[in-house]
């Protein structure tokens, strides 16, 4: 079959396919196989792709011609009037080709070539609908398998549309195209960042050179004002030639002096609501007629536009260059600094919300510096490639090493002490303090003569107290046991306290109980019969002796013992028991041997002795 016959047959086959209902996945591959029979392959070779592309481009041209002859919009040609959800023939054809490109059945750049042909054959009104279709398929067109094949074709298509559009009348459509390119291309795409920093010198602002008749403003000021746009259009020319810079600086001072002499009031800001103006109409450039100069000077939006241009120019001049020769001179830097301060003060004074507006502009310019550095560093890519998993010689993935403490850093830190034995004797290393050293700050707080206020005491620090109790539980169990009775002050070692404070917190419990017994014995009348109770001792199975002793386990003092001996003659067995040095360990009524042993051990741990009891026993 010849090339012409193949193109004709393919057109008829695809013309029938676009009329079939259902998604393209149901019939797209069968349509391609039928067009290239008898091979019936699922992936076309280069010659077959080229022949199929020529057939589809010819079919698309015929469909556009039919739509123009019928007077219908090309994207709606062939759409059923009864069924609003149905597609036109051209969007249907594009969907079929896009499905084939996405699945890899045909060459991926075929869909981009058809979209370029369609925009070239369409009017600007139809191009808006064509571009709407492109925007709806942006995610599919941006896939890696399609993007690499058609990114240059799509860039050429969008640039051709921008050239055909009017920058003044089609501002919204131009913005849609630029936003699509920003999303379609990656952030680090070098073709869209203007690496060389070329300025758009073709954007020329035209204004009147001669004063018209009947003008009511200073025409010299008018020319001075609009001449600033020549410097804004190409800032490089102002910095290279010192004469141009002095001219720009002088003209700018005239403009700033005029703005300062004629400040705007809040009424001017309310009368010219920026949000309402932008909602009603938007123009990319201001009119330069001399008759409008007086009204434009009273417009807050107009003043902000000019002053923001000044800040952008200053920001460009202050940007660090690749070498010192590219930057401004010291005198120029001083002029830029003073002019920038005046411009910011004027922006802050313009109603409404001058301070908020200035803050937003400063934030934008600060972020712009990051992009400047990124471009001067060669636009390094932002995307990070996924790391490849390393495989062994046998083709299997290497097993990740297992660390004792979860990761490599913690495991090395755990072994650090063993690998650095000198660190254990280092005087500067962190160590656990001793009890005496730790409680010293609290002991100083307890000294009344120090005059430390209560709110600054260390006892108010819960973390300090909690750590101290842990240290005392490990190193000073006797001091730790005094916490329940005396609080945190009782844990402080007595060696750290002055004598008056030490007697308050470190009096022995046995001494206090004996003093109370002495006072009771002196006040009470001696009654020998009542004070003595005899109960026969009984032997227990364990070989111990149990008996009911006096109510108190504390030994009696010497006076009470002397009275009992003198009245009864020889001491009774019970009195001998009370006079024994081991009387403190006697069992109380109803007390088991285990409890007695626990109390005895507690007394040994405390390490306290009763010297008065020893003296009584000896007598």
C-alpha positions as CSV (number, residue, x, y, z in Angstrom):
1,X,0.0,0.0,0.0
2,X,1.4,3.4,-1.0
3,X,1.8,6.4,1.3
4,X,-1.1,8.2,-0.2
5,X,-3.4,5.2,0.2
6,X,-2.2,4.7,3.8
7,X,-3.0,8.4,4.7
8,X,-6.4,8.2,3.1
9,X,-7.3,4.9,4.8
10,X,-6.0,6.1,8.2
11,X,-8.1,9.3,7.9
12,X,-11.3,7.3,7.3
13,X,-10.5,4.9,10.1
14,X,-9.9,7.7,12.6
15,X,-12.9,9.7,11.3
16,X,-15.1,6.8,12.2
17,X,-13.3,6.3,15.6
18,X,-14.1,9.8,16.8
19,X,-17.8,9.2,16.3
20,X,-17.7,6.1,18.6
21,X,-19.1,6.5,22.1
22,X,-17.2,5.6,25.2
23,X,-13.7,6.3,26.5
24,X,-10.7,6.1,24.1
25,X,-9.4,3.1,26.0
26,X,-12.1,0.9,24.5
27,X,-11.1,1.3,20.9
28,X,-8.0,3.5,20.4
29,X,-5.5,0.7,20.1
30,X,-7.7,-1.3,17.8
31,X,-8.1,1.7,15.6
32,X,-4.3,2.1,15.2
33,X,-3.8,-1.6,14.5
34,X,-6.5,-1.5,11.8
35,X,-4.8,1.6,10.2
36,X,-1.4,-0.1,9.9
37,X,-2.6,-3.6,9.1
38,X,-1.5,-6.3,8.4
39,X,1.3,-5.8,11.0
40,X,-1.2,-5.1,13.9
41,X,1.6,-4.1,16.3
42,X,1.1,-2.4,19.7
43,X,4.1,-0.1,19.3
44,X,4.8,1.7,16.0
45,X,8.2,2.1,14.5
46,X,9.6,5.4,13.2
47,X,8.2,5.2,9.6
48,X,4.8,4.1,10.8
49,X,4.7,7.0,13.4
50,X,5.6,9.5,10.7
51,X,2.9,8.2,8.3
52,X,0.3,8.2,11.0
53,X,1.2,11.7,12.1
54,X,0.8,13.0,8.5
55,X,-2.6,11.3,8.3
56,X,-3.8,12.8,11.6
57,X,-2.5,16.3,10.7
58,X,-4.4,16.2,7.4
59,X,-7.5,15.0,9.2
60,X,-7.2,17.8,11.7
61,X,-6.9,20.3,8.9
62,X,-10.0,19.0,7.2
63,X,-12.0,19.1,10.4
64,X,-11.0,22.8,11.0
65,X,-12.0,23.7,7.5
66,X,-15.4,22.0,7.9
67,X,-15.9,24.0,11.2
68,X,-15.0,27.3,9.5
69,X,-17.3,26.6,6.6
70,X,-20.2,25.8,8.9
71,X,-19.6,28.9,11.0
72,X,-19.2,26.9,14.2
73,X,-16.4,27.2,16.8
74,X,-13.8,24.6,16.0
75,X,-13.7,23.0,19.5
76,X,-17.5,22.6,19.3
77,X,-17.8,21.3,15.7
78,X,-19.7,18.1,15.5
79,X,-21.1,18.4,19.1
80,X,-24.6,17.2,19.5
81,X,-27.1,19.9,20.3
82,X,-29.3,17.5,22.3
83,X,-26.5,16.2,24.4
84,X,-24.5,19.0,26.0
85,X,-22.1,16.6,27.6
86,X,-20.9,15.2,24.3
87,X,-17.6,16.4,22.8
88,X,-16.8,18.0,19.5
89,X,-14.9,16.0,16.9
90,X,-11.6,17.8,17.3
91,X,-11.4,17.4,21.1
92,X,-12.4,13.8,20.6
93,X,-9.5,13.3,18.1
94,X,-7.1,14.9,20.5
95,X,-8.2,12.6,23.4
96,X,-7.6,9.5,21.3
97,X,-4.1,10.6,20.2
98,X,-3.3,11.7,23.8
99,X,-4.3,8.3,25.1
100,X,-2.1,6.5,22.5
101,X,0.9,8.8,23.4
102,X,0.4,8.3,27.1
103,X,0.4,4.5,26.8
104,X,3.4,4.5,24.5
105,X,1.6,3.0,21.4
106,X,2.7,6.0,19.2
107,X,5.4,8.6,19.4
108,X,5.0,10.9,22.4
109,X,5.5,14.2,20.5
110,X,2.6,13.5,18.1
111,X,0.0,15.2,20.4
112,X,2.1,18.3,20.7
113,X,2.5,18.6,17.0
114,X,-1.3,18.4,16.5
115,X,-1.9,21.1,19.2
116,X,0.6,23.4,17.5
117,X,-1.1,23.0,14.1
118,X,-4.5,23.6,15.7
119,X,-3.4,26.9,17.3
120,X,-1.9,28.1,14.0
121,X,-5.1,27.3,12.1
122,X,-7.4,29.0,14.7
123,X,-8.5,32.5,15.3
124,X,-7.7,34.2,18.6
125,X,-11.2,33.6,19.8
126,X,-10.9,29.9,19.0
127,X,-7.3,29.8,20.5
128,X,-8.7,30.6,23.9
129,X,-10.8,27.4,23.8
130,X,-7.9,25.4,22.4
131,X,-5.7,26.7,25.2
132,X,-8.4,25.8,27.7
133,X,-8.1,22.2,26.4
134,X,-4.3,22.3,26.9
135,X,-4.8,23.6,30.5
136,X,-7.2,20.8,31.3
137,X,-4.7,18.2,30.1
138,X,-1.7,19.8,31.8
139,X,-1.0,17.0,34.2
140,X,-0.9,14.3,31.4
141,X,1.1,16.5,29.1
142,X,3.6,17.2,31.9
143,X,4.4,13.5,32.5
144,X,8.1,12.6,32.0
145,X,7.5,10.3,29.1
146,X,5.6,13.0,27.2
147,X,7.4,16.1,28.5
148,X,10.8,15.2,27.1
149,X,9.4,14.7,23.6
150,X,7.2,17.8,23.3
151,X,8.5,20.5,25.7
152,X,10.2,22.5,22.9
153,X,7.1,22.2,20.7
154,X,4.9,23.4,23.5
155,X,7.2,26.3,24.3
156,X,7.2,27.3,20.6
157,X,3.4,27.1,20.5
158,X,3.0,29.3,23.6
159,X,5.5,31.9,22.3
160,X,3.7,32.1,19.0
161,X,0.4,32.8,20.9
162,X,2.1,35.5,23.0
163,X,3.3,37.2,19.8
164,X,-0.1,37.2,18.3
165,X,-1.8,38.6,21.4
166,X,-2.1,42.3,22.3
167,X,-0.2,43.1,25.5
168,X,-2.8,45.8,26.3
169,X,-6.1,44.1,25.4
170,X,-5.3,40.5,26.0
171,X,-3.6,40.8,29.4
172,X,-5.6,38.0,31.1
173,X,-5.0,35.5,28.3
174,X,-1.2,36.3,28.2
175,X,-1.2,35.7,32.0
176,X,-2.8,32.3,31.5
177,X,-0.2,31.3,29.0
178,X,2.7,32.4,31.3
179,X,1.2,30.6,34.3
180,X,0.8,27.4,32.2
181,X,4.5,27.6,31.2
182,X,5.5,28.2,34.8
183,X,3.6,25.0,35.9
184,X,4.5,23.0,32.8
185,X,8.2,23.5,32.9
186,X,10.3,22.6,36.0
187,X,11.5,25.3,38.3
188,X,15.1,24.9,37.3
189,X,14.4,25.1,33.5
190,X,17.1,27.4,32.1
191,X,15.1,28.4,29.1
192,X,12.7,30.5,31.2
193,X,15.0,32.3,33.7
194,X,16.8,34.8,31.4
195,X,20.3,33.7,32.4
196,X,22.0,36.6,30.7
197,X,19.8,39.2,32.4
198,X,18.7,40.9,29.1
199,X,16.3,43.8,29.6
200,X,13.2,44.3,27.5
201,X,14.2,47.5,25.8
202,X,11.4,47.3,23.3
203,X,8.9,48.3,26.1
204,X,9.2,52.0,25.3
205,X,7.1,54.6,27.0
206,X,6.1,57.3,24.6
207,X,5.2,60.8,25.9
208,X,4.9,64.3,24.5
209,X,8.1,66.2,23.6
210,X,6.5,69.6,23.0
211,X,4.1,71.5,25.2
212,X,0.5,71.7,23.8
213,X,-1.6,74.8,23.9
214,X,-3.6,75.6,27.0
215,X,-1.6,73.2,29.3
216,X,-2.2,73.9,33.0
217,X,0.8,72.1,34.5
218,X,4.6,72.6,34.4
219,X,5.6,70.9,31.2
220,X,9.2,70.6,32.3
221,X,8.1,68.6,35.3
222,X,6.0,66.4,32.9
223,X,9.0,65.6,30.7
224,X,11.2,65.1,33.8
225,X,8.7,62.7,35.3
226,X,8.2,60.4,32.2
227,X,11.9,60.5,31.4
228,X,12.5,58.2,34.4
229,X,11.0,55.3,32.4
230,X,14.0,55.4,30.1
231,X,16.2,54.5,33.1
232,X,13.7,51.9,34.4
233,X,13.6,50.2,31.0
234,X,17.4,49.7,30.9
235,X,19.1,50.2,34.3
236,X,22.5,49.1,32.9
237,X,22.8,52.3,30.9
238,X,22.3,54.4,34.0
239,X,25.1,52.7,36.0
240,X,27.7,52.4,33.3
241,X,27.7,56.1,32.2
242,X,28.2,58.5,35.1
243,X,26.5,61.3,33.2
244,X,23.3,59.4,32.8
245,X,23.3,58.4,36.5
246,X,23.6,62.1,37.6
247,X,20.8,63.0,35.2
248,X,18.6,60.2,36.6
249,X,19.5,61.2,40.2
250,X,18.6,64.8,39.6
251,X,15.3,64.0,37.9
252,X,14.4,61.6,40.7
253,X,15.0,64.3,43.4
254,X,12.6,66.6,41.5
255,X,9.9,63.9,41.6
256,X,10.4,63.0,45.2
257,X,10.4,66.7,46.2
258,X,7.0,67.1,44.4
259,X,5.5,64.1,46.1
260,X,6.6,65.3,49.5
261,X,5.3,68.8,48.9
262,X,1.9,67.4,47.8
263,X,1.1,64.6,50.2
264,X,-2.2,62.6,49.7
265,X,-4.9,62.7,52.4
266,X,-7.2,59.9,53.5
267,X,-10.0,61.3,51.4
268,X,-7.8,60.8,48.3
269,X,-7.2,57.2,49.2
270,X,-10.9,56.6,49.8
271,X,-11.9,58.3,46.6
272,X,-9.5,56.1,44.6
273,X,-10.2,52.6,46.0
274,X,-7.6,50.3,44.5
275,X,-9.6,47.2,44.8
276,X,-12.6,48.7,43.0
277,X,-10.4,50.0,40.2
278,X,-8.7,46.6,39.6
279,X,-12.1,44.9,39.6
280,X,-13.5,47.3,37.0
281,X,-10.6,47.5,34.6
282,X,-7.0,46.7,34.5
283,X,-4.4,48.3,32.3
284,X,-0.8,47.2,32.1
285,X,0.5,50.8,31.4
286,X,-0.6,54.3,32.4
287,X,-1.5,56.9,29.9
288,X,1.1,59.6,29.3
289,X,-1.0,62.5,28.1
290,X,0.0,65.8,29.6
291,X,-3.7,66.7,30.2
292,X,-3.9,63.7,32.7
293,X,-0.8,64.6,34.7
294,X,-2.7,66.6,37.3
295,X,-5.2,63.8,37.9
296,X,-2.5,61.1,38.0
297,X,-0.5,62.8,40.7
298,X,-3.6,62.6,42.9
299,X,-4.0,58.9,42.3
300,X,-2.5,56.7,45.1
301,X,-2.1,53.8,42.8
302,X,-0.1,55.9,40.3
303,X,2.3,57.1,42.9
304,X,2.8,53.6,44.3
305,X,3.5,52.4,40.8
306,X,6.3,54.9,40.2
307,X,7.9,54.5,43.7
308,X,7.9,50.7,43.5
309,X,9.7,51.0,40.2
310,X,12.4,53.1,42.1
311,X,12.8,50.4,44.7
312,X,13.2,47.7,42.1
313,X,15.9,49.8,40.3
314,X,17.7,50.3,43.6
315,X,17.5,46.7,44.5
316,X,19.0,45.8,41.1
317,X,21.9,48.3,41.6
318,X,22.7,47.0,45.1
319,X,22.7,43.4,44.0
320,X,26.3,42.0,44.3
321,X,27.9,41.4,41.0
322,X,30.5,38.8,40.0
323,X,33.2,41.3,40.6
324,X,33.7,44.7,42.1
325,X,33.7,46.5,38.7
326,X,30.0,45.5,38.1
327,X,28.8,47.2,41.3
328,X,28.1,50.9,41.9
329,X,30.7,53.2,43.3
330,X,30.8,54.4,46.9
331,X,29.3,57.8,46.1
332,X,26.6,56.1,44.1
333,X,25.8,53.7,47.0
334,X,25.3,56.7,49.3
335,X,22.9,58.3,46.9
336,X,21.0,55.1,46.5
337,X,20.7,54.7,50.3
338,X,19.4,58.2,50.9
339,X,17.0,58.0,47.9
340,X,15.7,54.6,49.1
341,X,14.9,55.9,52.5
342,X,12.9,58.8,51.1
343,X,11.0,56.5,48.7
344,X,10.0,54.2,51.6
345,X,8.8,57.1,53.7
346,X,6.6,58.3,50.8
347,X,5.2,54.8,50.3
348,X,4.4,54.6,54.0
349,X,2.5,57.9,53.8
350,X,0.3,57.0,50.8
351,X,-3.2,56.0,51.9
352,X,-4.8,53.5,52.3
353,X,-2.7,51.0,54.4
354,X,0.6,52.5,53.5
355,X,2.6,50.6,56.1
356,X,1.1,47.3,55.1
357,X,1.9,47.9,51.4
358,X,5.5,48.9,52.1
359,X,6.0,45.7,54.3
360,X,4.7,43.5,51.4
361,X,7.0,45.2,48.9
362,X,10.0,44.8,51.2
363,X,9.2,41.1,51.6
364,X,9.0,40.5,47.9
365,X,12.3,42.2,47.2
366,X,14.0,40.2,50.0
367,X,12.8,37.0,48.4
368,X,14.0,38.2,45.0
369,X,17.6,38.2,46.2
370,X,17.4,34.4,46.6
371,X,16.5,34.1,42.9
372,X,19.4,36.4,41.9
373,X,21.9,34.3,43.7
374,X,20.4,31.1,42.2
375,X,20.8,32.5,38.7
376,X,24.4,33.6,39.3
377,X,25.2,30.2,40.7
378,X,24.3,28.7,37.3
379,X,20.7,27.7,38.2
380,X,21.4,24.4,40.0
381,X,18.4,22.0,39.9
382,X,16.0,21.9,42.8
383,X,14.8,18.4,42.1
384,X,16.7,15.6,43.9
385,X,17.1,12.3,42.1
386,X,16.0,9.2,44.0
387,X,18.8,7.2,45.4
388,X,19.4,3.9,43.8
389,X,19.4,0.8,46.0
390,X,22.8,-0.9,46.0
391,X,22.8,-4.5,45.1
392,X,25.4,-7.1,45.7
393,X,27.3,-9.2,43.2
394,X,24.5,-11.8,43.2
395,X,22.0,-9.2,42.2
396,X,20.2,-9.1,45.6
397,X,19.8,-6.0,47.6
398,X,22.3,-5.6,50.3
399,X,21.0,-6.0,53.8
400,X,21.1,-2.8,55.9
401,X,23.5,-3.1,58.9
402,X,21.8,-3.4,62.2
403,X,23.1,-1.1,65.0
404,X,22.9,-1.9,68.7
405,X,21.2,1.4,69.5
406,X,19.1,2.0,66.4
407,X,21.5,4.0,64.2
408,X,25.2,4.5,63.6
409,X,25.6,7.7,65.6
410,X,24.1,6.4,68.8
411,X,26.1,3.2,68.6
412,X,29.4,5.2,68.2
413,X,28.4,7.4,71.1
414,X,27.8,4.3,73.3
415,X,31.4,3.0,72.5
416,X,33.0,6.4,72.8
417,X,34.0,5.9,76.5
418,X,35.6,2.6,75.8
419,X,37.5,4.0,72.9
420,X,38.7,7.1,74.8
421,X,39.9,5.9,78.3
422,X,41.6,9.2,79.0
423,X,38.3,10.9,79.0
424,X,37.4,9.1,82.3
425,X,40.1,10.9,84.2
426,X,39.5,14.3,82.5
427,X,38.9,17.0,85.2
428,X,36.5,18.8,82.9
429,X,34.2,15.9,82.2
430,X,30.7,15.9,83.4
431,X,30.3,13.8,86.6
432,X,27.7,13.2,89.3
433,X,28.3,15.6,92.2
434,X,28.6,14.5,95.8
435,X,25.8,15.0,98.3
436,X,27.7,17.6,100.2
437,X,28.5,19.6,97.0
438,X,25.0,19.3,95.7
439,X,23.1,20.5,98.9
440,X,25.5,23.4,99.5
441,X,23.2,26.0,97.7
442,X,20.2,25.0,99.8
443,X,22.2,25.1,103.0
444,X,23.2,28.7,102.2
445,X,19.6,29.5,101.7
446,X,18.7,28.1,105.1
447,X,21.2,30.3,106.9
448,X,19.1,33.2,108.3
449,X,22.2,35.5,108.4
450,X,22.5,35.2,104.6
451,X,19.2,37.2,104.2
452,X,18.0,35.3,101.1
453,X,14.3,35.9,100.4
454,X,12.0,32.9,100.5
455,X,10.9,33.2,96.8
456,X,14.5,32.7,95.7
457,X,15.2,29.6,97.8
458,X,16.3,26.4,96.0
459,X,13.6,24.5,97.7
460,X,11.1,26.1,95.3
461,X,12.9,24.5,92.3
462,X,11.2,21.1,91.9
463,X,13.9,19.7,89.5
464,X,16.6,20.6,92.0
465,X,14.8,18.9,94.9
466,X,14.0,15.9,92.8
467,X,17.6,15.4,91.7
468,X,18.9,15.9,95.3
469,X,16.5,13.2,96.6
470,X,17.9,10.8,94.0
471,X,21.5,11.6,95.0
472,X,20.6,11.2,98.8
473,X,18.8,7.9,98.2
474,X,22.0,6.6,96.6
475,X,24.7,8.1,98.9
476,X,23.0,9.3,102.1
477,X,20.2,7.0,103.1
478,X,20.0,8.4,106.7
479,X,19.4,11.9,105.3
480,X,16.9,10.6,102.8
481,X,14.8,9.1,105.6
482,X,14.3,12.5,107.2
483,X,12.4,13.8,104.2
484,X,9.0,12.6,105.3
485,X,9.3,14.2,108.8
486,X,11.2,17.4,108.1
487,X,10.8,18.0,104.4
488,X,13.5,18.8,101.9
489,X,15.5,20.9,104.6
490,X,15.9,17.7,106.7
491,X,17.8,16.0,103.9
492,X,20.7,18.6,103.9
493,X,23.7,17.1,105.7
494,X,24.3,18.7,109.2
495,X,27.9,19.5,108.4
496,X,26.7,22.2,105.9
497,X,24.4,24.0,108.4
498,X,25.3,26.6,111.1
499,X,24.8,25.4,114.7
500,X,21.4,27.2,115.3
501,X,19.9,25.7,112.1
502,X,21.5,22.3,112.8
503,X,19.8,21.9,116.2
504,X,16.5,22.6,114.6
505,X,16.6,19.9,111.9
506,X,19.0,17.3,113.3
507,X,17.9,16.6,116.9
508,X,17.7,12.8,117.4
509,X,14.2,11.3,117.8
510,X,15.3,9.2,120.9
511,X,16.5,12.4,122.6
512,X,13.2,14.1,122.1
513,X,11.2,11.2,123.4
514,X,13.4,10.8,126.5
515,X,13.0,14.5,127.3
516,X,9.3,14.0,127.2
517,X,9.5,11.0,129.5
518,X,11.6,12.9,132.0
519,X,9.1,15.7,132.2
520,X,6.2,13.3,132.7
521,X,8.2,11.3,135.4
522,X,8.9,14.5,137.4
523,X,5.3,15.7,137.3
524,X,3.8,12.3,138.2
525,X,3.6,10.9,141.8
526,X,5.6,7.7,142.4
527,X,3.2,4.7,142.7
528,X,5.3,1.4,142.9
529,X,2.4,-1.0,142.8
530,X,0.8,0.7,139.8
531,X,4.1,1.2,137.9
532,X,5.0,-2.5,138.0
533,X,3.1,-5.2,136.2
534,X,4.3,-8.8,136.4
535,X,3.3,-11.2,133.8
536,X,4.8,-14.7,133.7
537,X,7.0,-15.2,130.7
538,X,6.0,-18.0,128.3
539,X,8.3,-19.7,126.0
540,X,7.4,-19.7,122.3
541,X,8.0,-22.4,119.8
542,X,10.8,-20.5,118.2
543,X,12.7,-20.3,121.5
544,X,12.0,-16.6,122.0
545,X,10.6,-14.9,125.1
546,X,7.4,-13.0,124.8
547,X,5.9,-10.8,127.5
548,X,4.0,-7.6,128.1
549,X,6.4,-4.9,128.9
550,X,5.6,-1.3,129.7
551,X,3.6,0.8,127.3
552,X,6.8,2.5,126.0
553,X,9.7,0.6,124.5
554,X,12.0,3.4,125.6
555,X,14.1,2.5,128.7
556,X,13.1,4.2,131.9
557,X,15.3,6.8,133.4
558,X,17.5,6.3,136.5
559,X,15.1,7.9,139.0
560,X,12.2,5.6,138.2
561,X,14.4,2.5,138.4
562,X,15.8,3.5,141.8
563,X,12.3,3.9,143.3
564,X,11.2,0.4,142.2
565,X,14.3,-1.2,143.7
566,X,14.1,0.5,147.0
567,X,10.4,-0.4,147.5
568,X,10.5,-4.1,146.6
569,X,13.9,-5.0,147.9
570,X,15.7,-7.2,145.4
571,X,14.7,-6.6,141.8
572,X,12.1,-8.9,140.3
573,X,12.7,-10.8,137.0
574,X,10.6,-8.2,135.2
575,X,12.8,-5.4,136.6
576,X,15.9,-7.3,135.6
577,X,14.5,-7.5,132.1
578,X,13.8,-3.7,132.1
579,X,17.3,-3.0,133.4
580,X,18.9,-5.1,130.6
581,X,20.7,-3.2,127.9
582,X,18.6,-5.1,125.3
583,X,15.3,-3.9,126.7
584,X,14.9,-1.6,123.7
585,X,14.5,-4.6,121.5
586,X,11.8,-6.2,123.6
587,X,8.5,-7.2,122.1
588,X,5.4,-5.2,122.7
589,X,2.1,-6.8,123.4
590,X,0.8,-8.6,120.3
591,X,4.1,-8.0,118.4
592,X,5.6,-10.8,116.3
593,X,9.2,-11.8,116.2
594,X,9.6,-10.7,112.6
595,X,8.5,-7.2,113.6
596,X,10.9,-7.1,116.4
597,X,13.8,-8.2,114.1
598,X,12.8,-5.5,111.6
599,X,12.9,-2.8,114.3
600,X,16.2,-4.1,115.6
601,X,17.7,-3.9,112.1
602,X,16.3,-0.4,111.6
603,X,18.0,0.7,114.8
604,X,21.3,-0.8,113.6
605,X,21.0,1.0,110.2
606,X,20.3,4.3,111.8
607,X,23.4,3.9,113.9
608,X,21.9,5.9,116.8
609,X,22.8,5.0,120.4
610,X,21.2,6.2,123.6
611,X,23.9,7.2,126.1
612,X,21.5,7.8,128.9
613,X,20.0,4.3,128.6
614,X,23.5,2.8,128.7
615,X,24.2,4.8,131.9
616,X,21.0,3.5,133.6
617,X,21.8,-0.1,132.7
618,X,25.3,0.2,134.1
619,X,23.9,1.5,137.4
